[in-house]
Amino acid sequence: MRRVDDFRLRFGKRELVPIVCGGMGVDISTAGLALEVARLGGIGHISDAMVPTVSDRRFRTHFVKEKAKLYKYNAANSDKSDVQFDLGRLAEATHLHVGRTMEAKRGDGMIFVNCMEKLTMNAPRETLRVRLSAALDAGIDGITLSAGLHLGSFAQIADHPRFRDAKLGIIVSSLRALQLFLRKNAKLDRLPDYVIVEGPLAGGHLGFGLDDWSKYDLRTIVDEIARWLKAEMLDIPLIPAGGIFTGSDAVSYLETGAAAVQVATRFTVTKECGLPDDVKQEYFKSVESDVVVNAISPTGYPMRMLAKSPAIGAGIRPNCEAYGYLLDGTGNCAYIEAYNREVAAHPGAKKVSVMDKTCLCTHMRSFDCWTCGHYVYRLKDTSRVLPDGSYEVLTAEHVFRDYQFSAEHAIALPA
Ligand SMILES: Cc1cc2nc3c(=O)[nH]c(=O)nc-3n(C[C@H](O)[C@H](O)[C@H](O)COP(=O)(O)O)c2cc1C
């Protein structure tokens, strides 16, 4: 029986272990996690979601405080159109997060940054351009475009000196989304270097409808995309993602032509992962019925999470003066509308509960939205119970090597 280590992901002359640790914002896939995966010869992702916040935490900068102070006057106003990101500061924060990570890189692997288009930041085009350019300036090995169709993203950086040398890829959940992306970018004469095909069992936001996600299946989508690429004589590495839980799951894709696999949930219970220890234990302890796919993300995409997530139902005041990453180009966010509706319906109430939407910026920042892949409930089978009843937190190296070397769907427990 073959193992993941019998395969290699090839980028030109470069060979990598075909394991990609997916981006997990906000700082769940930390620099430490990405660095460890790169050291072991795979591809690790950091995320640029809420990068000023992440920079404040990592480097004791004061980007969030500064912005909150500047727009304090607007806190009680439901019109957030005034609240703009300073593009210079955004570039600075990206430089710090990406640059310091790249300086620390060791080993033969690579580090990519996950860039979500849905972080519209009250000026979608301008802010995305700064995020992408600054990451390239700071030496990132590659950029994975996610959470959106990204029809104009390549054009935003087409004049960057690293546009053709950095690895650029996109996450899609359907052949149609890929076709649209390729058609819109045909005139740039630059194909993506890889395409991550994310199925319905993934963590984070899903590229499917809330009512029909369960009708889809990763293998069918990967096969359909592979057949189409072949017919079009397009040679683009495909990287399936979503529900690949064992090395043998990964091998089943590699054997049928996938270039690598992207995985995430198994790394959420490693010591390098940014989730607080008590949240890691919630992931370990979860059972299948705890996992829900709901519509509380203001992005409009369904999201998978544990039903116990404190983010569900929390009716906090929108915090866009400090954050504001989901404000559309006119200063609106679906959470603001939902919050205002509840406040109006409960005059005089000290606290309201908002069930249909959540203030995702605040709750992702404080690790209160426990997003996870469908198989989160199998994490308990990947570790052992300690005398105090908690599960032993793993190392990223242990999980990586288990994917790389295990066979017959076995999962190695920590030594
Ligand atoms: C905690 C968590 C956070 C995630 N955050 C993001 C994100 O910010 N951007 C993104 O494109 N994908 C995100 N994902 C999706 C992963 O990158 C990955 O593609 C997917 O979860 C792989 O499936 P698996 O978790 O079943 O291995 C997240 C996944 C998890 C588990």
The ligand as an ORCA input file, in Angstrom:
! r2SCAN-3c Opt
* xyz 0 1
  C     -10.275     26.461     11.871
  C     -10.318     26.633     10.384
  C     -10.230     27.898      9.831
  C     -10.227     28.061      8.436
  N     -10.069     29.305      7.911
  C      -9.953     29.466      6.575
  C      -9.649     30.736      6.024
  O      -9.473     31.724      6.758
  N      -9.539     30.839      4.680
  C      -9.705     29.743      3.850
  O      -9.591     29.882      2.631
  N      -9.972     28.520      4.360
  C     -10.079     28.363      5.683
  N     -10.278     27.098      6.199
  C     -10.319     25.952      5.280
  C      -8.970     25.209      5.237
  O      -7.948     26.034      4.765
  C      -8.984     23.911      4.417
  O      -9.105     24.131      3.031
  C     -10.063     22.900      4.819
  O     -10.490     23.049      6.131
  C      -9.521     21.501      4.595
  O     -10.394     20.540      5.072
  P     -10.147     19.754      6.470
  O     -10.227     20.790      7.520
  O     -11.262     18.762      6.486
  O      -8.792     19.104      6.382
  C     -10.322     26.924      7.586
  C     -10.421     25.646      8.168
  C     -10.418     25.495      9.532
  C     -10.514     24.106     10.127
*
